[in-house]
């Protein structure tokens, strides 16, 4: 048949289209499995399963040589249906149909035959038969005699085997003497289309007469002989007889020309004895049986015929053969199989054969050692080699599978064959870092491009799958770079430990496979410190404010210094430059203490420089300016300048209009600021309320129009109180105002002034008019009534105040109780704690609500016998709770910085043992006093020593004295005694329980 002729469709013939849809890893494929080196006679379209002829010629006679003429000729192939999900192995058997492609041929082109002259008419003589490799109708069908001259004819007979044998028929009597040789042609024809034929020359010789034919004793003989029979072994002995005698009885044995050439080659026929022997070694696998047609002739025209059937018995003389037909096409004789190949992946079709028969030809096939492959039988003596386990390139890269085939003979014969399978690497292994956590250190201030370390990873794959590229993770800072090829990690920027000490980031290792696999590792880079930073003061200039009563070695303030470096490089030592003996500084804590006692009146400020030096191998330092300002303390009482004494007086005309300034009180205070600001008030005398005083200017003005009853000497007890905090200081003076038109008698007035000091403050001394006794009586009565009413009124007010204290005074008392604080001096702390305990005890007995008491001024005259035991008593109402005492929360932190000073509260953390306080002013300050900014206690300390007098206090309303006073109260009227002296001046002693 010509090439590319469609001869079949596996998809339809096997009904594969009816297979339910499956999830296939690859499309359906038909793969022809054939032996390496063979030229297949057909081809299969792998995608469609259509079978076509190829350019190779199909020759039935060659393909089926040695097969009986009447047997069918088959051509077999195997086809693998892929992929593995629908795998099946299909055996296809092609029946090769004969075509008339061979002409029948005679054994020779010239046929010689001898016929006795006495042959009767219609005598028959056998002619050599023609041979046609074709079969059936294409084989020999007819013989013709050409130019038979009417003497001879030709007839064709059919043997039991189906062979057509030509016979020459004598049609006329022969006479050797007349003609001894006839030459004719014999034509043989087959029945094919187109018909093929051939001719041979037939030469007939007329011979002398022999009228008896040889006869075989047995016309059919069947013998068996082992295939390993040696040459010369007798196969059989033929026996034939002839009734003639002499030469006509001599029998000649020979093989018919129908005997195959193979049989003629393998067997020898003794022409005289008829003994058939083995001429050449036999091979059952080549020809298991032989038909030997033996003719016996005595020279006559018709030889005797005997058929000898020789069966060659099998001997296990053939080793099994192993035929490997690859389903996966090999490369240079080696099958390449991916390590990701699924189980049961078909590699090859293994066909084992043994030319021997029966047990000798029964073959088993197996592998010689443990491999991840197995042989699965599919047909007789055919096996599929498929994977039995998952492959792993990293564990085994190549398999040499030794296939063994053994027959069942005794002894068995075996054969081996080697099949090479190389495992193809797939990217199934991610890179592995030699260190999953990489920790390294690098000094700061490195040069850009400094190599830090080499990061390495391995990959169990091979080739491109094992090529590793190194990458920085998305969290990697820009300060680092990683070489993609070498894995060298470098710092591309200058590192600064003070900005960042540790860097955590990830690095990636990615292989070059498809798809690529990657893994990561963590890198910790620790930046080591170098002494590249000088100590840093929180401010370039420090201003501290301390009270002038701060004791020696008290705490002035705290210098805080930082150094961004680490370890010894950040260990800072402080010192004062330019040898200053007035102050010392703690080298470690930065606490500044004085070696001197402060006196603001002598020196208001001190300035020096502090040096901070770190502990680096090559040390670094910096300096800051320190200014210590001495703050005034309220340690000076007001001193009256006007009036110059308690015995002076001022004339007030009765005609003076109300609101007129009749006198101006002037006092001075040596302190400064609030401590020197004075408030004036009338705290005694002025029983008629005729006069009022301006608290700021000290101007005494007339409140009402004077009447006759107002004439006389009016005594005013004026109090001058400074605004020092937490406790103000005060002083009192007696202002004598004489209401009269004129000063007629100065001596009398002086005497009245003297007596007014001796008399109680509740009565005013009026001038005595000698010419008007009634007027004096009225004045005396009015004074007595006024004094009595005043005393009753005062007692009533005192009782009311004791029972009901205003809330703001309670708050003031509570704030004052909480206002005490302790300096770092341990002695001070102990003493303050003792004071607090005493205060708690005294609170139980002290009156809770007491605003006013009386100061009783008594003068006892030792030289006045008439007045022995009697005293002149002056009750002076004293304001004990100043209005400003409740205006501030004194449980606060002392601050010592002016408004333009830096706010250090945000920069300092306390390193001192004292508690922290906060100042919260509740009332605005006078504009002439500076506003002090808040400062935590650990930076500035303002305190008075525990030994210093409690009368001293800070003039700054934002300063807190160590000695805070509770609300001043007098348990009993305070007596002011005039001690016996020659002087007329009385000494006033004010004793109070605090």
Buried (B, 14 or more C-beta within 10 A) or exposed (E): BEEEEEEBBBBEEBEBEEEEEEEEEEEBBBBBBBEEEEEBBBBBBBEEBBBBBBEEEBBBBEBBEEBEBEEBBEBEBBBBBBBBBEBEBBBBEBEBEBEBBBBBBBEEEEBEBBBBBBBEEEBBBBBBBBBBBBBBEBBBBBBBBEEBEEBBBBBBEEEEEEBBBBBBBBBEEBEBEEEBEBEBBBBBBBBBEEEBBBBBBBBBEBBEEBEBBBBBEEEEBEEEBBBBBEEEEEBBEBBBBBEBEEEBBBBBBBBBBBBBEBBBEBBBBEBEEBBBBBBEEBBBBEBBEBBBBBBBBBBBBBBBBBBBBBEBBBBBBBBBBBBBBBBBEBEEEEBBBEBBBEEBBBBBBBBBBBBBBEBBBBBBBEBEEEBBBBBEEBEEBBBBBBBBEEBBBBEEBEBEBBBBBBBBBEEBBBBEBEBBBBBBBBBBBBBBBEEEEBEEEBEBBBEEEBEBBEBBBEBBBBEEBBBBBBBBBEEBEEBBBBBEEEBBBBBEBEBBBBEEBEBEBBBBBBBBBEEBBBBBBBBEBEBBBBBBBBBBBBBEEBBBBBBBBBBEBBBBBBBBBBBBBBEEBBBBBBBBEEEBEEBBBBEEBBBBBBEEEBEBBEEBEBEBBBBBBBBBEEBBEBBBBBBBBBBBBBBBBBEBEBBEEBBBBBBBBBEBEEEEEBBBBBBEBEBBBBBBBBBBBBBBBBBBEBBBBBBEEBBBBBEEEBEEBBBBBBBBBBBBBBBBBBBBBBBBBBBBBBBBEEEEEEEEBBEBBBEBBBBBBBBBBBBBEEEEEEBBEBBEEBBEEBBEEBBEEBEEEBEEBEEEBEEEBBEBBEBBBBBBBBBBBEEBBEBBEEBEEEBEEEEEEBBEBBBBBBBBBBBBBEEEEEEEEEBBBBBBBBBBBBEBBBBBBBBBBBBBBEEEBBEBBEBBEEBBEBEEBEBEBEEEBEEEBEEBBBBBBBBBBBBBBBEBEBBBBBBBBBBBBBBBBBBBBBEEBBBBBBEEEEEEEBEBEEEBEE
